[in-house]
Amino acid sequence: MVKEILIHTQFLQEGMELARDIEADGILLVAKGTILTAKMVRQFIHNKIFHVWINEEIHTENFKIYQQNYEAFDKLVKMVRDDKPIDMEQITDIVEKFSNTHSYSSLLKYINGIRKVDHYTYQHSLNVCYLAMMLAKWSGSNPNDAALAGLCHDLGKIKVGQDILNKPGDLTEEEWREVKRHSFLGYDILLQSGDLSKEVLAAVLYHHERSDGTGYPQGLKGDKIPELARILAIVDVFDALTSDRSYRDKKDFFEVLQFMHNQYQEFDLRLLRIFTEHMLDILVGEQVLLSNNQVGRIVFKNPYRPFSPLIQTEDGFIDLSKTDEIKIARMF
């Protein structure tokens, strides 16, 4: 199914097809249906055109990639559950499929649309794998190692009772201690494979550490936490809060990004800023409900007040950066 999607100029690639005309001051620059070249993309950036609509066979490609990886991860989980050696070739194949995705923004939107409570463990691991890979690319870290760590970060939970993990109420102290063991359990499972780098192993072990020292298992602070673990901390929390669970409903992208921004002391500030900026770029073009009950669409992200974008409604434009009375209530 061909679908129009809005994509940031920096992520355009040669061979993409424009879905809508591009104009500047009423003058047609490039007509819809045009196949993009590298020179065209450079001209867009020069002319300060930051988002364009393209045609993409989004559903077919993303469904195929995600479904193949889901089935491969299912086999991996069964190996761990049966105490069998991990198939490292299967793990690297999952990472490779994600790394070959043509449009990260469209896959992220696809991921957000297929979340199911009963498939949370599998989907969360795949989502964290992909998000970690993207954040590593954006921040100049090692995307392959980040993806491997993201995919495997919660394998230890397979050895924790599902009744505890899915408990709707508060955990007892004993149950909470059991849950916190999962990072050690996952580390041990991967250590026995003998095929993963020490950086990946450390990321799995420390992905619940927090920059302010409130995390576990060792209460590490700041730069004492390995960089890959700091990447996982951000994307793990983001995906968990944007997913439905048996004990709570999911929150939308915008709400979660604001929440994490307010909890900045728990995360690496540089990585959180990079993640927030790129994720908010993805939301340009998305439909929102405002606090005054108007429905609109995000058309521009204010670089100085990223959580107060320009909104287009049926009645015109509302610049949220110039008013404190109207805010984004939720996304559709």
Phi and psi in degrees as GROMACS dihedral restraints (atoms count N, CA, C in turn):
[ dihedral_restraints ]
;  ai    aj    ak    al  type     phi  dphi    fc
    3     4     5     6     1   -81.5    20    10
    4     5     6     7     1   133.3    20    10
    6     7     8     9     1  -137.5    20    10
    7     8     9    10     1   145.2    20    10
    9    10    11    12     1   -82.1    20    10
   10    11    12    13     1   132.5    20    10
   12    13    14    15     1  -133.1    20    10
   13    14    15    16     1   148.2    20    10
   15    16    17    18     1   -93.3    20    10
   16    17    18    19     1   126.6    20    10
   18    19    20    21     1  -131.3    20    10
   19    20    21    22     1   143.6    20    10
   21    22    23    24     1   -68.1    20    10
   22    23    24    25     1   140.5    20    10
   24    25    26    27     1   -55.1    20    10
   25    26    27    28     1   -37.1    20    10
   27    28    29    30     1   -66.6    20    10
   28    29    30    31     1   -14.2    20    10
   30    31    32    33     1  -107.6    20    10
   31    32    33    34     1     9.9    20    10
   33    34    35    36     1   -69.8    20    10
   34    35    36    37     1   149.5    20    10
   36    37    38    39     1  -131.9    20    10
   37    38    39    40     1   151.9    20    10
   39    40    41    42     1   -57.6    20    10
   40    41    42    43     1   139.3    20    10
   42    43    44    45     1    98.4    20    10
   43    44    45    46     1   -14.3    20    10
   45    46    47    48     1   -70.5    20    10
   46    47    48    49     1   150.2    20    10
   48    49    50    51     1  -109.3    20    10
   49    50    51    52     1   129.0    20    10
   51    52    53    54     1   -67.8    20    10
   52    53    54    55     1   134.6    20    10
   54    55    56    57     1   -93.9    20    10
   55    56    57    58     1   -21.2    20    10
   57    58    59    60     1  -139.8    20    10
   58    59    60    61     1   154.6    20    10
   60    61    62    63     1   -60.3    20    10
   61    62    63    64     1   149.0    20    10
   63    64    65    66     1  -111.5    20    10
   64    65    66    67     1   122.9    20    10
   66    67    68    69     1  -124.1    20    10
   67    68    69    70     1   156.0    20    10
   69    70    71    72     1  -141.3    20    10
   70    71    72    73     1   119.5    20    10
   72    73    74    75     1    55.4    20    10
   73    74    75    76     1    38.5    20    10
   75    76    77    78     1    80.4    20    10
   76    77    78    79     1     1.9    20    10
   78    79    80    81     1  -103.9    20    10
   79    80    81    82     1   130.4    20    10
   81    82    83    84     1   -71.6    20    10
   82    83    84    85     1   120.7    20    10
   84    85    86    87     1   -93.8    20    10
   85    86    87    88     1   -49.7    20    10
   87    88    89    90     1  -141.6    20    10
   88    89    90    91     1   132.9    20    10
   90    91    92    93     1   -85.8    20    10
   91    92    93    94     1   151.5    20    10
   93    94    95    96     1   -60.4    20    10
   94    95    96    97     1   149.6    20    10
   96    97    98    99     1    91.6    20    10
   97    98    99   100     1   -10.3    20    10
   99   100   101   102     1   -70.1    20    10
  100   101   102   103     1   137.3    20    10
  102   103   104   105     1   -88.3    20    10
  103   104   105   106     1   123.8    20    10
  105   106   107   108     1   -70.9    20    10
  106   107   108   109     1   143.3    20    10
  108   109   110   111     1  -116.1    20    10
  109   110   111   112     1   166.2    20    10
  111   112   113   114     1   -60.8    20    10
  112   113   114   115     1   -37.3    20    10
  114   115   116   117     1   -63.2    20    10
  115   116   117   118     1   -41.0    20    10
  117   118   119   120     1   -61.5    20    10
  118   119   120   121     1   -43.5    20    10
  120   121   122   123     1   -61.8    20    10
  121   122   123   124     1   -42.3    20    10
  123   124   125   126     1   -62.6    20    10
  124   125   126   127     1   -36.9    20    10
  126   127   128   129     1   -67.2    20    10
  127   128   129   130     1   -37.7    20    10
  129   130   131   132     1   -59.0    20    10
  130   131   132   133     1   -47.9    20    10
  132   133   134   135     1   -63.2    20    10
  133   134   135   136     1   -42.6    20    10
  135   136   137   138     1   -60.9    20    10
  136   137   138   139     1   -36.6    20    10
  138   139   140   141     1   -89.6    20    10
  139   140   141   142     1    12.0    20    10
  141   142   143   144     1    57.7    20    10
  142   143   144   145     1    39.2    20    10
  144   145   146   147     1   -96.5    20    10
  145   146   147   148     1   108.7    20    10
  147   148   149   150     1   -98.7    20    10
  148   149   150   151     1   -18.9    20    10
  150   151   152   153     1  -139.7    20    10
  151   152   153   154     1   137.6    20    10
  153   154   155   156     1  -136.3    20    10
  154   155   156   157     1   155.8    20    10
  156   157   158   159     1   -91.1    20    10
  157   158   159   160     1   130.9    20    10
  159   160   161   162     1  -127.2    20    10
  160   161   162   163     1   159.2    20    10
  162   163   164   165     1   -91.1    20    10
  163   164   165   166     1   134.1    20    10
  165   166   167   168     1  -146.7    20    10
  166   167   168   169     1   137.7    20    10
  168   169   170   171     1   -79.7    20    10
  169   170   171   172     1    70.2    20    10
  171   172   173   174     1   -70.0    20    10
  172   173   174   175     1   -47.7    20    10
  174   175   176   177     1   -67.1    20    10
  175   176   177   178     1   -47.3    20    10
  177   178   179   180     1   -60.9    20    10
  178   179   180   181     1   -49.9    20    10
  180   181   182   183     1   -65.7    20    10
  181   182   183   184     1   -47.9    20    10
  183   184   185   186     1   -68.8    20    10
  184   185   186   187     1   -38.5    20    10
  186   187   188   189     1   -61.7    20    10
  187   188   189   190     1   -43.3    20    10
  189   190   191   192     1   -63.0    20    10
  190   191   192   193     1   -46.7    20    10
  192   193   194   195     1   -62.2    20    10
  193   194   195   196     1   -49.3    20    10
  195   196   197   198     1   -67.3    20    10
  196   197   198   199     1   -41.1    20    10
  198   199   200   201     1   -65.8    20    10
  199   200   201   202     1   -40.5    20    10
  201   202   203   204     1   -63.1    20    10
  202   203   204   205     1   -42.9    20    10
  204   205   206   207     1   -69.3    20    10
  205   206   207   208     1   -34.0    20    10
  207   208   209   210     1   -63.2    20    10
  208   209   210   211     1   -45.5    20    10
  210   211   212   213     1   -66.3    20    10
  211   212   213   214     1   -38.3    20    10
  213   214   215   216     1   -66.7    20    10
  214   215   216   217     1   -39.7    20    10
  216   217   218   219     1   -69.7    20    10
  217   218   219   220     1   -32.2    20    10
  219   220   221   222     1   -60.0    20    10
  220   221   222   223     1   -41.8    20    10
  222   223   224   225     1   -65.0    20    10
  223   224   225   226     1   -38.5    20    10
  225   226   227   228     1   -63.5    20    10
  226   227   228   229     1   -43.2    20    10
  228   229   230   231     1   -61.3    20    10
  229   230   231   232     1   -41.9    20    10
  231   232   233   234     1   -64.4    20    10
  232   233   234   235     1   -36.0    20    10
  234   235   236   237     1   -62.3    20    10
  235   236   237   238     1   -45.3    20    10
  237   238   239   240     1   -65.7    20    10
  238   239   240   241     1   -42.6    20    10
  240   241   242   243     1   -62.8    20    10
  241   242   243   244     1   -34.7    20    10
  243   244   245   246     1   -92.4    20    10
  244   245   246   247     1    10.7    20    10
  246   247   248   249     1    58.0    20    10
  247   248   249   250     1    35.3    20    10
  249   250   251   252     1   -97.2    20    10
  250   251   252   253     1   155.2    20    10
  252   253   254   255     1   -59.4    20    10
  253   254   255   256     1   142.3    20    10
  255   256   257   258     1   -73.2    20    10
  256   257   258   259     1   138.3    20    10
  258   259   260   261     1   -86.6    20    10
  259   260   261   262     1    98.8    20    10
  261   262   263   264     1   -65.3    20    10
  262   263   264   265     1   -29.1    20    10
  264   265   266   267     1   -63.7    20    10
  265   266   267   268     1   -35.9    20    10
  267   268   269   270     1   -67.3    20    10
  268   269   270   271     1   -39.7    20    10
  270   271   272   273     1   -64.8    20    10
  271   272   273   274     1   -48.4    20    10
  273   274   275   276     1   -66.6    20    10
  274   275   276   277     1   -29.0    20    10
  276   277   278   279     1   -67.7    20    10
  277   278   279   280     1   -38.7    20    10
  279   280   281   282     1   -61.7    20    10
  280   281   282   283     1   -47.3    20    10
  282   283   284   285     1   -61.7    20    10
  283   284   285   286     1   -41.5    20    10
  285   286   287   288     1   -64.1    20    10
  286   287   288   289     1   -39.9    20    10
  288   289   290   291     1   -63.0    20    10
  289   290   291   292     1   -42.6    20    10
  291   292   293   294     1   -65.7    20    10
  292   293   294   295     1   -38.8    20    10
  294   295   296   297     1   -68.1    20    10
  295   296   297   298     1   -21.5    20    10
  297   298   299   300     1   -91.6    20    10
  298   299   300   301     1     5.0    20    10
  300   301   302   303     1   -65.4    20    10
  301   302   303   304     1   135.0    20    10
  303   304   305   306     1   -77.0    20    10
  304   305   306   307     1   -35.7    20    10
  306   307   308   309     1  -131.5    20    10
  307   308   309   310     1   106.0    20    10
  309   310   311   312     1   -64.2    20    10
  310   311   312   313     1   -35.8    20    10
  312   313   314   315     1   -66.8    20    10
  313   314   315   316     1   -39.8    20    10
  315   316   317   318     1   -69.1    20    10
  316   317   318   319     1   -36.0    20    10
  318   319   320   321     1   -69.1    20    10
  319   320   321   322     1   -37.3    20    10
  321   322   323   324     1   -63.2    20    10
  322   323   324   325     1   -41.1    20    10
  324   325   326   327     1   -67.0    20    10
  325   326   327   328     1   -36.8    20    10
  327   328   329   330     1   -64.3    20    10
  328   329   330   331     1   -46.5    20    10
  330   331   332   333     1   -55.6    20    10
  331   332   333   334     1   -44.7    20    10
  333   334   335   336     1   -64.3    20    10
  334   335   336   337     1   -25.9    20    10
  336   337   338   339     1   -88.1    20    10
  337   338   339   340     1    -7.7    20    10
  339   340   341   342     1  -117.1    20    10
  340   341   342   343     1    14.0    20    10
  342   343   344   345     1   -66.7    20    10
  343   344   345   346     1   133.3    20    10
  345   346   347   348     1  -134.1    20    10
  346   347   348   349     1   140.9    20    10
  348   349   350   351     1   -59.1    20    10
  349   350   351   352     1   -45.3    20    10
  351   352   353   354     1   -73.4    20    10
  352   353   354   355     1   -12.6    20    10
  354   355   356   357     1  -110.9    20    10
  355   356   357   358     1    19.6    20    10
  357   358   359   360     1   -58.6    20    10
  358   359   360   361     1   -48.5    20    10
  360   361   362   363     1   -57.3    20    10
  361   362   363   364     1   -46.0    20    10
  363   364   365   366     1   -68.4    20    10
  364   365   366   367     1   -49.9    20    10
  366   367   368   369     1   -64.1    20    10
  367   368   369   370     1   -39.8    20    10
  369   370   371   372     1   -61.1    20    10
  370   371   372   373     1   -44.1    20    10
  372   373   374   375     1   -64.4    20    10
  373   374   375   376     1   -42.7    20    10
  375   376   377   378     1   -66.5    20    10
  376   377   378   379     1   -41.6    20    10
  378   379   380   381     1   -65.1    20    10
  379   380   381   382     1   -44.3    20    10
  381   382   383   384     1   -64.7    20    10
  382   383   384   385     1   -36.8    20    10
  384   385   386   387     1   -56.3    20    10
  385   386   387   388     1   -50.8    20    10
  387   388   389   390     1   -71.0    20    10
  388   389   390   391     1   -43.3    20    10
  390   391   392   393     1   -63.7    20    10
  391   392   393   394     1   -40.4    20    10
  393   394   395   396     1   -64.2    20    10
  394   395   396   397     1   -40.7    20    10
  396   397   398   399     1   -61.1    20    10
  397   398   399   400     1   -43.4    20    10
  399   400   401   402     1   -68.4    20    10
  400   401   402   403     1   -43.9    20    10
  402   403   404   405     1   -63.9    20    10
  403   404   405   406     1   -36.7    20    10
  405   406   407   408     1   -64.3    20    10
  406   407   408   409     1   -41.1    20    10
  408   409   410   411     1   -63.1    20    10
  409   410   411   412     1   -46.0    20    10
  411   412   413   414     1   -64.5    20    10
  412   413   414   415     1   -32.0    20    10
  414   415   416   417     1   -99.6    20    10
  415   416   417   418     1    -2.0    20    10
  417   418   419   420     1    83.7    20    10
  418   419   420   421     1    18.2    20    10
  420   421   422   423     1   -92.7    20    10
  421   422   423   424     1  -170.9    20    10
  423   424   425   426     1   -89.2    20    10
  424   425   426   427     1   104.9    20    10
  426   427   428   429     1   -66.3    20    10
  427   428   429   430     1   -32.9    20    10
  429   430   431   432     1   -67.2    20    10
  430   431   432   433     1   -47.3    20    10
  432   433   434   435     1   -64.8    20    10
  433   434   435   436     1   -38.5    20    10
  435   436   437   438     1   -63.0    20    10
  436   437   438   439     1   -41.5    20    10
  438   439   440   441     1   -66.4    20    10
  439   440   441   442     1   -42.9    20    10
  441   442   443   444     1   -61.1    20    10
  442   443   444   445     1   -44.7    20    10
  444   445   446   447     1   -65.3    20    10
  445   446   447   448     1   -40.4    20    10
  447   448   449   450     1   -63.8    20    10
  448   449   450   451     1   -41.1    20    10
  450   451   452   453     1   -64.6    20    10
  451   452   453   454     1   -37.0    20    10
  453   454   455   456     1   -99.7    20    10
  454   455   456   457     1    -0.1    20    10
  456   457   458   459     1   -61.6    20    10
  457   458   459   460     1   -28.9    20    10
  459   460   461   462     1  -111.8    20    10
  460   461   462   463     1    17.2    20    10
  462   463   464   465     1   -59.2    20    10
  463   464   465   466     1   -30.4    20    10
  465   466   467   468     1   -63.0    20    10
  466   467   468   469     1   -22.6    20    10
  468   469   470   471     1   -68.1    20    10
  469   470   471   472     1   -18.3    20    10
  471   472   473   474     1   -64.1    20    10
  472   473   474   475     1   -26.0    20    10
  474   475   476   477     1   -92.4    20    10
  475   476   477   478     1     2.6    20    10
  477   478   479   480     1  -103.7    20    10
  478   479   480   481     1   141.7    20    10
  480   481   482   483     1   -57.2    20    10
  481   482   483   484     1   129.2    20    10
  483   484   485   486     1   -64.7    20    10
  484   485   486   487     1   -27.2    20    10
  486   487   488   489     1   -64.9    20    10
  487   488   489   490     1   -31.4    20    10
  489   490   491   492     1   -75.8    20    10
  490   491   492   493     1   -46.3    20    10
  492   493   494   495     1   -62.8    20    10
  493   494   495   496     1   -32.8    20    10
  495   496   497   498     1  -104.0    20    10
  496   497   498   499     1    12.1    20    10
  498   499   500   501     1   -61.9    20    10
  499   500   501   502     1   125.8    20    10
  501   502   503   504     1   -72.2    20    10
  502   503   504   505     1   -25.5    20    10
  504   505   506   507     1   -99.1    20    10
  505   506   507   508     1  -171.1    20    10
  507   508   509   510     1   -68.0    20    10
  508   509   510   511     1   144.7    20    10
  510   511   512   513     1   -82.5    20    10
  511   512   513   514     1   146.9    20    10
  513   514   515   516     1   -74.5    20    10
  514   515   516   517     1   167.4    20    10
  516   517   518   519     1   -59.1    20    10
  517   518   519   520     1   -40.3    20    10
  519   520   521   522     1   -65.2    20    10
  520   521   522   523     1   -42.5    20    10
  522   523   524   525     1   -65.1    20    10
  523   524   525   526     1   -40.1    20    10
  525   526   527   528     1   -65.3    20    10
  526   527   528   529     1   -38.8    20    10
  528   529   530   531     1   -61.9    20    10
  529   530   531   532     1   -37.8    20    10
  531   532   533   534     1   -65.4    20    10
  532   533   534   535     1   -43.1    20    10
  534   535   536   537     1   -61.8    20    10
  535   536   537   538     1   -43.9    20    10
  537   538   539   540     1   -66.8    20    10
  538   539   540   541     1   -15.7    20    10
  540   541   542   543     1   -69.9    20    10
  541   542   543   544     1   -16.6    20    10
  543   544   545   546     1   -62.6    20    10
  544   545   546   547     1   -30.3    20    10
  546   547   548   549     1   -69.0    20    10
  547   548   549   550     1   -38.8    20    10
  549   550   551   552     1   -65.9    20    10
  550   551   552   553     1   -43.7    20    10
  552   553   554   555     1   -62.1    20    10
  553   554   555   556     1   -44.1    20    10
  555   556   557   558     1   -64.0    20    10
  556   557   558   559     1   -42.3    20    10
  558   559   560   561     1   -58.4    20    10
  559   560   561   562     1   -44.6    20    10
  561   562   563   564     1   -65.8    20    10
  562   563   564   565     1   -41.2    20    10
  564   565   566   567     1   -59.8    20    10
  565   566   567   568     1   -45.0    20    10
  567   568   569   570     1   -74.0    20    10
  568   569   570   571     1   -34.8    20    10
  570   571   572   573     1   -59.6    20    10
  571   572   573   574     1   -37.7    20    10
  573   574   575   576     1   -69.8    20    10
  574   575   576   577     1   -20.9    20    10
  576   577   578   579     1   -70.3    20    10
  577   578   579   580     1   -30.6    20    10
  579   580   581   582     1    70.6    20    10
  580   581   582   583     1     9.4    20    10
  582   583   584   585     1  -119.3    20    10
  583   584   585   586     1     6.9    20    10
  585   586   587   588     1  -112.9    20    10
  586   587   588   589     1   147.9    20    10
  588   589   590   591     1   -68.4    20    10
  589   590   591   592     1   160.8    20    10
  591   592   593   594     1   -65.3    20    10
  592   593   594   595     1   -27.5    20    10
  594   595   596   597     1   -66.8    20    10
  595   596   597   598     1   -41.7    20    10
  597   598   599   600     1   -66.8    20    10
  598   599   600   601     1   -44.2    20    10
  600   601   602   603     1   -61.3    20    10
  601   602   603   604     1   -42.4    20    10
  603   604   605   606     1   -65.8    20    10
  604   605   606   607     1   -37.0    20    10
  606   607   608   609     1   -63.8    20    10
  607   608   609   610     1   -41.6    20    10
  609   610   611   612     1   -64.5    20    10
  610   611   612   613     1   -42.5    20    10
  612   613   614   615     1   -67.6    20    10
  613   614   615   616     1   -36.2    20    10
  615   616   617   618     1  -110.5    20    10
  616   617   618   619     1    15.8    20    10
  618   619   620   621     1   -69.4    20    10
  619   620   621   622     1   -10.0    20    10
  621   622   623   624     1  -102.2    20    10
  622   623   624   625     1     7.7    20    10
  624   625   626   627     1   -72.5    20    10
  625   626   627   628     1   151.7    20    10
  627   628   629   630     1  -125.9    20    10
  628   629   630   631     1   146.4    20    10
  630   631   632   633     1   -60.4    20    10
  631   632   633   634     1   -25.2    20    10
  633   634   635   636     1   -89.9    20    10
  634   635   636   637     1     4.9    20    10
  636   637   638   639     1    87.3    20    10
  637   638   639   640     1     7.5    20    10
  639   640   641   642     1   -90.7    20    10
  640   641   642   643     1     1.6    20    10
  642   643   644   645     1   -90.9    20    10
  643   644   645   646     1  -167.6    20    10
  645   646   647   648     1  -141.3    20    10
  646   647   648   649     1   160.5    20    10
  648   649   650   651     1   -91.3    20    10
  649   650   651   652     1   -14.2    20    10
  651   652   653   654     1  -115.8    20    10
  652   653   654   655     1    -1.4    20    10
  654   655   656   657     1    66.1    20    10
  655   656   657   658     1    36.2    20    10
  657   658   659   660     1   -67.5    20    10
  658   659   660   661     1   155.9    20    10
  660   661   662   663     1  -124.7    20    10
  661   662   663   664     1   149.7    20    10
  663   664   665   666     1    46.9    20    10
  664   665   666   667     1  -129.3    20    10
  666   667   668   669     1   -70.3    20    10
  667   668   669   670     1    -7.7    20    10
  669   670   671   672     1   -69.1    20    10
  670   671   672   673     1   -19.6    20    10
  672   673   674   675     1   -85.4    20    10
  673   674   675   676     1   128.2    20    10
  675   676   677   678     1   -56.3    20    10
  676   677   678   679     1   145.6    20    10
  678   679   680   681     1   -57.9    20    10
  679   680   681   682     1   -42.3    20    10
  681   682   683   684     1   -63.7    20    10
  682   683   684   685     1   -34.5    20    10
  684   685   686   687     1   -67.5    20    10
  685   686   687   688     1   -35.0    20    10
  687   688   689   690     1   -68.0    20    10
  688   689   690   691     1   -34.1    20    10
  690   691   692   693     1   -66.1    20    10
  691   692   693   694     1   -46.7    20    10
  693   694   695   696     1   -62.5    20    10
  694   695   696   697     1   -37.5    20    10
  696   697   698   699     1   -56.9    20    10
  697   698   699   700     1   -42.0    20    10
  699   700   701   702     1   -70.4    20    10
  700   701   702   703     1   -52.2    20    10
  702   703   704   705     1   -73.5    20    10
  703   704   705   706     1   -28.6    20    10
  705   706   707   708     1   -64.1    20    10
  706   707   708   709     1   -48.1    20    10
  708   709   710   711     1   -64.9    20    10
  709   710   711   712     1   -43.4    20    10
  711   712   713   714     1   -58.4    20    10
  712   713   714   715     1   -49.6    20    10
  714   715   716   717     1   -69.1    20    10
  715   716   717   718     1   -36.3    20    10
  717   718   719   720     1   -62.4    20    10
  718   719   720   721     1   -42.3    20    10
  720   721   722   723     1   -76.6    20    10
  721   722   723   724     1   -22.0    20    10
  723   724   725   726     1   -94.5    20    10
  724   725   726   727     1    13.0    20    10
  726   727   728   729     1  -115.0    20    10
  727   728   729   730     1   145.2    20    10
  729   730   731   732     1   -71.7    20    10
  730   731   732   733     1   137.6    20    10
  732   733   734   735     1  -124.4    20    10
  733   734   735   736     1   167.3    20    10
  735   736   737   738     1   -64.6    20    10
  736   737   738   739     1   -23.2    20    10
  738   739   740   741     1  -109.1    20    10
  739   740   741   742     1    -0.8    20    10
  741   742   743   744     1  -164.3    20    10
  742   743   744   745     1   157.5    20    10
  744   745   746   747     1   -84.0    20    10
  745   746   747   748     1   156.1    20    10
  747   748   749   750     1   -73.4    20    10
  748   749   750   751     1   158.9    20    10
  750   751   752   753     1  -108.9    20    10
  751   752   753   754     1   157.0    20    10
  753   754   755   756     1   -81.2    20    10
  754   755   756   757     1   165.7    20    10
  756   757   758   759     1   -50.4    20    10
  757   758   759   760     1   -51.0    20    10
  759   760   761   762     1   -62.2    20    10
  760   761   762   763     1   -45.1    20    10
  762   763   764   765     1   -62.4    20    10
  763   764   765   766     1   -41.3    20    10
  765   766   767   768     1   -69.4    20    10
  766   767   768   769     1   -40.7    20    10
  768   769   770   771     1   -62.0    20    10
  769   770   771   772     1   -39.4    20    10
  771   772   773   774     1   -64.7    20    10
  772   773   774   775     1   -43.3    20    10
  774   775   776   777     1   -59.3    20    10
  775   776   777   778     1   -46.7    20    10
  777   778   779   780     1   -66.3    20    10
  778   779   780   781     1   -36.2    20    10
  780   781   782   783     1   -61.2    20    10
  781   782   783   784     1   -39.3    20    10
  783   784   785   786     1   -72.5    20    10
  784   785   786   787     1   -22.8    20    10
  786   787   788   789     1  -101.2    20    10
  787   788   789   790     1    29.7    20    10
  789   790   791   792     1   -53.3    20    10
  790   791   792   793     1   -29.6    20    10
  792   793   794   795     1   -64.4    20    10
  793   794   795   796     1   -17.8    20    10
  795   796   797   798     1   -82.9    20    10
  796   797   798   799     1   -15.5    20    10
  798   799   800   801     1  -121.7    20    10
  799   800   801   802     1   164.2    20    10
  801   802   803   804     1   -67.1    20    10
  802   803   804   805     1   118.5    20    10
  804   805   806   807     1   -62.6    20    10
  805   806   807   808     1   -41.2    20    10
  807   808   809   810     1   -63.4    20    10
  808   809   810   811     1   -47.2    20    10
  810   811   812   813     1   -66.6    20    10
  811   812   813   814     1   -38.9    20    10
  813   814   815   816     1   -64.7    20    10
  814   815   816   817     1   -40.2    20    10
  816   817   818   819     1   -63.7    20    10
  817   818   819   820     1   -45.4    20    10
  819   820   821   822     1   -61.4    20    10
  820   821   822   823     1   -46.1    20    10
  822   823   824   825     1   -62.0    20    10
  823   824   825   826     1   -46.5    20    10
  825   826   827   828     1   -61.6    20    10
  826   827   828   829     1   -45.4    20    10
  828   829   830   831     1   -60.7    20    10
  829   830   831   832     1   -45.5    20    10
  831   832   833   834     1   -70.7    20    10
  832   833   834   835     1   -39.7    20    10
  834   835   836   837     1   -68.0    20    10
  835   836   837   838     1   -36.2    20    10
  837   838   839   840     1   -68.7    20    10
  838   839   840   841     1   -31.5    20    10
  840   841   842   843     1   -58.8    20    10
  841   842   843   844     1   -37.9    20    10
  843   844   845   846     1   -64.4    20    10
  844   845   846   847     1   -28.6    20    10
  846   847   848   849     1   -80.6    20    10
  847   848   849   850     1    -9.6    20    10
  849   850   851   852     1   -62.7    20    10
  850   851   852   853     1   127.2    20    10
  852   853   854   855     1   100.9    20    10
  853   854   855   856     1   -11.7    20    10
  855   856   857   858     1   -83.0    20    10
  856   857   858   859     1   149.6    20    10
  858   859   860   861     1   -84.9    20    10
  859   860   861   862     1   140.1    20    10
  861   862   863   864     1  -136.1    20    10
  862   863   864   865     1   157.4    20    10
  864   865   866   867     1  -105.2    20    10
  865   866   867   868     1   127.9    20    10
  867   868   869   870     1   -90.0    20    10
  868   869   870   871     1   163.9    20    10
  870   871   872   873     1   -66.8    20    10
  871   872   873   874     1   -15.8    20    10
  873   874   875   876     1   -93.7    20    10
  874   875   876   877     1    13.3    20    10
  876   877   878   879     1    72.9    20    10
  877   878   879   880     1    10.0    20    10
  879   880   881   882     1   -82.3    20    10
  880   881   882   883     1   147.2    20    10
  882   883   884   885     1  -102.7    20    10
  883   884   885   886     1   134.3    20    10
  885   886   887   888     1  -147.9    20    10
  886   887   888   889     1  -173.1    20    10
  888   889   890   891     1  -133.5    20    10
  889   890   891   892     1   136.6    20    10
  891   892   893   894     1   -71.1    20    10
  892   893   894   895     1   122.3    20    10
  894   895   896   897     1  -114.3    20    10
  895   896   897   898     1   -16.8    20    10
  897   898   899   900     1  -157.0    20    10
  898   899   900   901     1   136.5    20    10
  900   901   902   903     1   -97.5    20    10
  901   902   903   904     1   121.7    20    10
  903   904   905   906     1   -71.8    20    10
  904   905   906   907     1   117.1    20    10
  906   907   908   909     1   -64.9    20    10
  907   908   909   910     1   -22.1    20    10
  909   910   911   912     1   -93.2    20    10
  910   911   912   913     1   -27.6    20    10
  912   913   914   915     1  -132.5    20    10
  913   914   915   916     1    74.4    20    10
  915   916   917   918     1   -60.8    20    10
  916   917   918   919     1   -23.4    20    10
  918   919   920   921     1   -90.8    20    10
  919   920   921   922     1     8.2    20    10
  921   922   923   924     1  -128.4    20    10
  922   923   924   925     1    70.3    20    10
  924   925   926   927     1   -78.0    20    10
  925   926   927   928     1   175.3    20    10
  927   928   929   930     1   -85.5    20    10
  928   929   930   931     1   128.5    20    10
  930   931   932   933     1  -114.6    20    10
  931   932   933   934     1   134.4    20    10
  933   934   935   936     1  -103.4    20    10
  934   935   936   937     1   124.7    20    10
  936   937   938   939     1  -117.5    20    10
  937   938   939   940     1   179.4    20    10
  939   940   941   942     1   -62.7    20    10
  940   941   942   943     1   -26.3    20    10
  942   943   944   945     1   -92.8    20    10
  943   944   945   946     1    -2.3    20    10
  945   946   947   948     1   134.4    20    10
  946   947   948   949     1  -149.4    20    10
  948   949   950   951     1  -111.3    20    10
  949   950   951   952     1   143.9    20    10
  951   952   953   954     1  -125.8    20    10
  952   953   954   955     1   118.4    20    10
  954   955   956   957     1   -92.1    20    10
  955   956   957   958     1   103.1    20    10
  957   958   959   960     1   -67.3    20    10
  958   959   960   961     1   -17.5    20    10
  960   961   962   963     1   -74.7    20    10
  961   962   963   964     1   -12.0    20    10
  963   964   965   966     1  -108.7    20    10
  964   965   966   967     1     8.5    20    10
  966   967   968   969     1  -145.1    20    10
  967   968   969   970     1   140.2    20    10
  969   970   971   972     1  -101.5    20    10
  970   971   972   973     1    -0.3    20    10
  972   973   974   975     1   -88.0    20    10
  973   974   975   976     1   -24.1    20    10
  975   976   977   978     1  -118.7    20    10
  976   977   978   979     1   132.2    20    10
  978   979   980   981     1  -135.1    20    10
  979   980   981   982     1   168.6    20    10
  981   982   983   984     1   -77.1    20    10
  982   983   984   985     1   121.3    20    10
  984   985   986   987     1   -83.0    20    10
  985   986   987   988     1   -45.5    20    10
  987   988   989   990     1  -167.0    20    10
  988   989   990   991     1   166.4    20    10
  990   991   992   993     1  -102.6    20    10
  991   992   993   994     1   158.6    20    10
